[in-house]
């Protein structure tokens, strides 16, 4: 059975993949907490180099699936690791997370607001206290809140994730130093495995703009898989499609 390393979005952790695991019976899944998230170590520096270096990967052929920040980190790993047999990126912010474009997106304001809450207004909050806050946050699925879309389990999971997050992770985005020195297209061209990108719809909050998809589609090593009706959280919108895309990538 092929080992599958799963990398989550920023501010989340490996627990985010719990609802997806039942769809991965053909794999040996290993959800990972990225540096500064969940139970992973903290760091003085948060950028693609430090994130990628801290991810434990098998010393034999494996598949790699990354969502959002995890997708960009997965690409950085695959560009250097010859053991990556399949690479699937779920709505990675390949260009949205880079300046000066970052400042034009909703991400910048959201990360700044969360950093303020974590370091000032709600500094020191534990998971139980965050649970009274996060339920009213947007779920990423239309206008529904986390509470309305996922119910109590989703609220509790999100509260645990925020309580376990190092606020300095957000500083690394806002400075910004995340992708400093990282060339997206050079990384794609360096990958031994084919790069499969799961695409949501920009109007629904996806991180890839139409022009980005045009650039990616011109790369012979890239396969685009579109998920109609999905936003940034393609896996939550259509887990069967995401699992089938992984199988096809292998």
ZILIN-V906711 format. One line per field, one symbol per residue. phi: phi as a letter, one per 20 degrees, with the letter a starting at -180 (. if undefined). psi: psi as a letter, one per 30 degrees, with the letter a starting at -180 (. if undefined). burial: # if it has 24 or more other C-alpha atoms within 12 Angstrom, else .. Layout:
phi->???
psi->???
burial->???
This chain:
phi->.ffceddeffmdagffegfegfedfecdfcfdefgndleffebfccbgfffffeefcfebgbdcccdlgffffffffffddfefebccdelfegdfedfefgfedfggffffffffffdcgdgnfeffffffdfgeffencmeffgffedmgfffffffffffeefgfgffffffdcgdgnedgfffgfeffefeddededgfdofedegfffffffeefeddecedgnedfdffffbfffffffffffe
psi->kkkjkkkllkfaaffffeffefghfflikikkjlkfkbgllllfkjleeeeeffkkllglkllkkkkbefeeeeeeefffjffjekjkjjikieffgklfeefflfeeeeeeeeeeeffdegkgkaeeefffeffflkfgibgkleeeefaeeeeeeeeeeefgkjffeeefefekgegkgkjeeeeeffkelkjkkkkakefgglfkleeeeeeeffkfgkkkjkjkflbfieefeieeeeeeeeeef.
burial->.################..##.##..#.##########......########.####....##################.##################...#....##..##.##..#......#.#..##.#####.###....##..#...##########################..#.##.##.##.##########.######..##..#..#.#######..##########.###.###.##
